[in-house]
């Protein structure tokens, strides 16, 4: 018998729990499901594998060998001291691209076609039909982040016949380079922004991305450009973004992530004209496909862990990815 597998992921459906329990049993793990951290804490004493998100539970597991985050990001585990030395960390990157890409297309079309303005018009029972709109057709699109999310978004956006799709990544490469008209390193961001009509951000949270889109870079965007951020909230200078929207320098923005979450009720972001606010739902596990992928990725790695094979999607806590 191996050690215990402790799962803290309340979103799991009965069929997911059955699959995890069956594979754990076949591999010799005692499997326990917890609904909250209080339920999980007594189980950590003999836990070898933890599948969930907690900044405190890993330290309570002296025999812990592997933490599998069900999220694409791994920020809670990247703070020094959260993970005991020698513990392997993996994330679920690759499970969220489809749902986040659909969100990107949705909010992009909402902004370009003035949906919020037309909803206000209809709410007043008026019949105005002449608001100027923009299109993805012929648009110059830049994807800041060319990983799973960027690739899934590029694949869908290509169907709208944009003028160009530029991908930016740390390496200037992508696992699917054919989706982009050009691939550049993030260091080329300043040169690309003036040529961008729609900027889509999906980079992970790392020390290098904090404040990357500051006031200076927002000012580099082409006049009337649109911004979508589904990556991390600390990427964008929110104050500078509000000023750019109020001044009309940007055509609109859609934020799904914020520096402070939940977004405080008194935040000025709620009332900024041209800004679409969503409560960090672009990558939720409420889409069944996403949760299925998260579980499938974990089970693949669980088999690898039991066979002492290298795990997939290993994260370096010191780098954040």
C-alpha positions as CSV (number, residue, x, y, z in Angstrom):
1,X,0.0,0.0,0.0
2,X,1.3,3.5,-0.9
3,X,0.5,6.5,1.1
4,X,-2.8,8.4,1.1
5,X,-4.2,10.5,-1.7
6,X,-6.2,13.4,-0.3
7,X,-8.5,15.3,-2.7
8,X,-9.8,18.7,-1.9
9,X,-11.9,19.7,-4.9
10,X,-15.6,20.2,-4.1
11,X,-16.5,20.8,-7.7
12,X,-15.9,17.1,-8.5
13,X,-19.0,15.2,-9.7
14,X,-19.8,11.7,-8.5
15,X,-18.4,10.1,-11.7
16,X,-15.1,12.0,-11.2
17,X,-14.8,10.8,-7.6
18,X,-15.5,7.2,-8.7
19,X,-12.8,7.4,-11.4
20,X,-10.2,8.8,-9.0
21,X,-11.1,6.4,-6.2
22,X,-10.9,3.4,-8.6
23,X,-7.5,4.3,-10.0
24,X,-6.1,5.2,-6.6
25,X,-7.2,1.8,-5.3
26,X,-5.7,0.0,-8.3
27,X,-2.4,1.8,-7.7
28,X,-2.4,1.1,-3.9
29,X,-3.4,4.5,-2.5
30,X,-5.9,5.1,0.3
31,X,-8.1,7.7,-1.2
32,X,-10.0,10.4,0.8
33,X,-12.2,13.2,-0.4
34,X,-12.5,16.4,1.7
35,X,-15.0,19.2,1.3
36,X,-13.0,21.9,3.1
37,X,-9.6,22.4,4.7
38,X,-10.9,21.4,8.2
39,X,-12.0,18.0,6.8
40,X,-8.6,17.6,5.0
41,X,-6.3,18.6,7.9
42,X,-6.6,15.3,9.9
43,X,-5.8,13.3,6.7
44,X,-2.6,15.1,5.9
45,X,-0.5,13.2,8.5
46,X,-0.1,10.2,6.1
47,X,-0.8,12.0,2.8
48,X,1.6,11.3,0.0
49,X,-0.3,13.0,-2.8
50,X,-2.5,16.1,-2.4
51,X,-4.9,17.1,-5.2
52,X,-6.3,20.5,-4.4
53,X,-5.4,24.1,-3.5
54,X,-4.4,25.1,0.0
55,X,-1.6,27.4,1.3
56,X,-1.6,25.6,4.7
57,X,-2.2,21.9,4.3
58,X,1.1,20.9,2.6
59,X,3.0,21.9,5.7
60,X,0.9,19.5,7.7
61,X,1.9,16.5,5.6
62,X,5.4,15.2,6.7
63,X,5.3,12.4,4.0
64,X,4.0,14.6,1.2
65,X,5.7,14.0,-2.2
66,X,3.5,15.6,-4.8
67,X,1.0,18.4,-4.9
68,X,-1.3,18.5,-7.9
69,X,-3.0,21.8,-8.4
70,X,-6.4,21.6,-10.3
71,X,-5.8,25.2,-11.4
72,X,-3.8,26.4,-14.4
73,X,-1.9,28.8,-12.2
74,X,0.0,27.7,-9.2
75,X,0.4,31.0,-7.3
76,X,-0.8,29.8,-3.9
77,X,2.1,27.3,-3.8
78,X,4.8,29.7,-5.1
79,X,5.1,31.7,-1.9
80,X,8.3,30.6,-0.1
81,X,7.6,28.2,2.8
82,X,4.2,27.0,1.5
83,X,5.6,23.8,0.0
84,X,8.0,21.6,2.0
85,X,11.4,21.1,0.5
86,X,11.5,18.3,-2.1
87,X,7.7,18.3,-2.9
88,X,6.9,18.2,-6.6
89,X,4.3,20.7,-7.8
90,X,2.2,20.3,-10.9
91,X,-0.7,22.3,-12.3
92,X,-3.5,21.7,-14.7
93,X,-2.4,23.8,-17.6
94,X,-4.0,22.5,-20.8
95,X,-7.5,22.0,-19.2
96,X,-8.7,25.6,-19.4
97,X,-7.9,26.7,-22.9
98,X,-11.2,25.9,-24.5
99,X,-13.4,27.6,-21.9
100,X,-11.2,30.7,-21.6
101,X,-10.9,31.0,-25.4
102,X,-14.7,31.1,-25.7
103,X,-14.8,33.8,-23.0
104,X,-12.2,35.8,-25.0
105,X,-14.3,35.6,-28.2
106,X,-17.5,36.5,-26.3
107,X,-16.1,39.7,-24.6
108,X,-14.2,40.7,-27.7
109,X,-17.4,40.7,-29.8
110,X,-19.3,42.4,-27.0
111,X,-16.9,45.3,-27.0
112,X,-16.5,45.6,-30.8
113,X,-20.2,45.4,-31.5
114,X,-21.2,47.7,-28.6
115,X,-23.4,45.2,-26.9
116,X,-23.5,47.1,-23.5
117,X,-24.6,50.2,-25.3
118,X,-27.4,48.4,-27.2
119,X,-28.5,46.7,-24.0
120,X,-28.9,50.2,-22.4
121,X,-30.8,51.4,-25.5
122,X,-33.2,48.5,-25.4
123,X,-33.7,48.8,-21.6
124,X,-34.9,52.4,-22.3
125,X,-37.2,50.9,-25.0
126,X,-35.6,53.0,-27.7
127,X,-34.9,52.1,-31.3
128,X,-31.4,53.4,-32.0
129,X,-29.5,51.5,-34.7
130,X,-26.6,53.6,-35.8
131,X,-23.8,53.2,-33.2
132,X,-20.5,52.7,-35.0
133,X,-19.1,49.2,-34.4
134,X,-15.8,47.4,-35.1
135,X,-15.0,43.9,-36.3
136,X,-12.6,41.1,-35.7
137,X,-12.5,40.9,-39.5
138,X,-9.4,42.8,-40.5
139,X,-8.3,43.5,-36.9
140,X,-4.7,43.3,-35.8
141,X,-4.8,40.9,-32.9
142,X,-1.9,40.4,-30.4
143,X,-2.0,37.5,-27.9
144,X,0.3,38.2,-24.9
145,X,0.7,34.6,-24.0
146,X,1.0,31.9,-26.6
147,X,0.5,28.8,-24.4
148,X,-2.6,26.6,-24.2
149,X,-5.0,29.6,-23.8
150,X,-3.3,31.7,-26.5
151,X,-3.4,28.8,-29.0
152,X,-7.0,28.0,-28.3
153,X,-8.0,31.6,-28.7
154,X,-5.9,32.1,-31.9
155,X,-7.5,29.0,-33.4
156,X,-11.0,30.5,-32.9
157,X,-10.1,34.1,-33.8
158,X,-8.5,32.9,-37.1
159,X,-12.1,32.0,-38.3
160,X,-12.9,35.8,-38.2
161,X,-10.3,36.6,-40.8
162,X,-8.2,39.1,-38.8
163,X,-5.5,41.1,-40.6
164,X,-2.9,39.5,-38.4
165,X,-2.4,37.4,-35.3
166,X,0.8,38.0,-33.3
167,X,1.8,35.8,-30.5
168,X,4.1,36.9,-27.7
169,X,5.8,34.4,-25.3
170,X,8.8,34.2,-23.1
171,X,10.7,32.2,-25.7
172,X,9.2,33.7,-28.8
173,X,7.9,30.3,-29.6
174,X,4.7,28.3,-29.3
175,X,3.8,24.6,-29.4
176,X,1.5,25.4,-32.3
177,X,3.3,28.1,-34.3
178,X,1.1,27.7,-37.4
179,X,-1.7,29.5,-35.6
180,X,0.1,32.8,-35.6
181,X,1.3,35.1,-38.4
182,X,4.3,35.8,-36.3
183,X,5.7,34.7,-32.9
184,X,7.9,37.1,-30.9
185,X,9.4,37.2,-27.4
186,X,7.7,39.4,-24.8
187,X,10.6,41.8,-25.1
188,X,9.1,42.9,-28.4
189,X,5.9,44.1,-26.7
190,X,6.6,47.8,-27.0
191,X,7.1,47.5,-30.7
192,X,4.0,45.5,-31.2
193,X,1.5,47.5,-29.1
194,X,1.2,50.4,-31.6
195,X,0.3,47.8,-34.3
196,X,-2.4,46.2,-32.1
197,X,-6.2,46.7,-32.3
198,X,-7.1,43.9,-29.8
199,X,-4.7,42.9,-27.1
200,X,-5.5,39.6,-25.3
201,X,-3.5,38.8,-22.2
202,X,-3.2,35.3,-20.8
203,X,0.3,35.2,-19.3
204,X,0.8,33.5,-15.9
205,X,1.6,35.4,-12.8
206,X,5.4,35.7,-12.4
207,X,7.7,38.5,-11.0
208,X,8.4,39.5,-14.6
209,X,4.7,40.1,-15.5
210,X,3.7,42.2,-12.5
211,X,2.8,45.6,-13.8
212,X,3.8,44.7,-17.3
213,X,1.0,46.8,-18.8
214,X,1.7,50.1,-17.0
215,X,0.6,53.5,-18.1
216,X,3.5,53.9,-20.5
217,X,2.6,50.7,-22.4
218,X,-1.1,51.3,-22.4
219,X,-0.4,54.6,-24.1
220,X,1.5,52.7,-26.8
221,X,-1.6,50.9,-27.9
222,X,-3.1,52.1,-31.1
223,X,-5.9,54.7,-30.7
224,X,-9.2,53.0,-29.9
225,X,-7.6,49.6,-29.2
226,X,-9.3,47.0,-27.0
227,X,-7.8,45.0,-24.1
228,X,-8.8,41.6,-22.7
229,X,-7.1,40.2,-19.6
230,X,-7.8,36.6,-18.5
231,X,-4.3,36.0,-17.1
232,X,-3.5,37.6,-13.8
233,X,-4.8,40.8,-12.3
234,X,-1.4,42.2,-11.3
235,X,-0.4,42.4,-15.0
236,X,-2.4,45.7,-15.6
237,X,-2.1,49.1,-14.0
238,X,-5.8,49.4,-13.2
239,X,-5.6,53.1,-12.4
240,X,-3.9,53.9,-15.7
241,X,-6.5,51.7,-17.5
242,X,-9.4,53.6,-16.0
243,X,-7.8,56.9,-17.1
244,X,-7.3,55.6,-20.6
245,X,-10.9,54.5,-20.9
246,X,-12.3,57.7,-19.4
247,X,-10.2,59.7,-21.8
248,X,-11.4,57.7,-24.8
249,X,-7.9,56.6,-25.7
250,X,-9.0,53.0,-25.6
251,X,-12.1,51.6,-27.3
252,X,-12.8,49.3,-24.4
253,X,-11.5,46.7,-22.0
254,X,-12.7,43.4,-20.5
255,X,-11.2,42.2,-17.2
256,X,-11.8,38.8,-15.7
257,X,-9.0,39.1,-13.2
258,X,-8.1,41.9,-10.7
259,X,-5.4,42.9,-8.3
260,X,-7.8,42.5,-5.4
261,X,-10.3,39.6,-5.6
262,X,-13.2,39.6,-4.9
263,X,-13.3,43.1,-6.5
264,X,-14.3,45.5,-3.6
265,X,-17.8,46.9,-3.9
266,X,-16.3,50.4,-3.8
267,X,-13.8,49.8,-6.6
268,X,-14.0,52.5,-9.3
269,X,-13.6,49.7,-11.9
270,X,-17.3,48.8,-11.5
271,X,-18.4,52.1,-13.1
272,X,-15.7,52.9,-15.7
273,X,-17.3,53.4,-19.1
274,X,-16.3,50.9,-21.7
275,X,-15.1,48.3,-19.2
276,X,-16.6,44.8,-19.0
277,X,-16.1,43.2,-15.5
278,X,-16.6,39.5,-15.0
279,X,-15.9,37.8,-11.6
280,X,-12.9,35.6,-12.6
281,X,-15.1,33.1,-14.3
282,X,-13.5,32.6,-17.7
283,X,-11.6,29.5,-16.4
284,X,-14.1,28.1,-14.0
285,X,-14.6,24.4,-13.7
286,X,-18.4,24.9,-14.3
287,X,-17.9,23.8,-17.9
288,X,-18.0,20.0,-17.7
289,X,-15.3,19.6,-20.4
290,X,-12.9,21.6,-18.2
291,X,-13.5,19.5,-15.1
292,X,-13.2,16.3,-17.2
293,X,-9.8,17.5,-18.5
294,X,-8.6,18.4,-15.0
295,X,-9.4,15.0,-13.7
296,X,-7.9,13.2,-16.8
297,X,-4.6,15.2,-16.4
298,X,-4.4,14.3,-12.7
299,X,-5.1,10.6,-13.3
300,X,-2.4,10.4,-16.0
301,X,0.1,11.9,-13.6
302,X,-1.1,9.6,-10.7
303,X,-0.2,6.6,-12.9
304,X,3.2,8.2,-13.6
305,X,3.8,8.9,-9.9
306,X,3.0,5.4,-9.0
307,X,5.4,4.1,-11.7
308,X,8.1,6.6,-10.6
309,X,8.0,8.2,-14.0
310,X,8.5,12.0,-14.6
311,X,5.3,13.9,-14.0
312,X,3.7,16.2,-16.6
313,X,3.2,20.0,-16.1
314,X,5.7,20.3,-13.4
315,X,5.9,23.8,-12.0
316,X,9.0,25.5,-10.5
317,X,7.6,27.5,-7.5
318,X,10.6,29.9,-7.7
319,X,9.6,30.9,-11.2
320,X,5.8,30.6,-10.9
321,X,5.5,28.4,-14.0
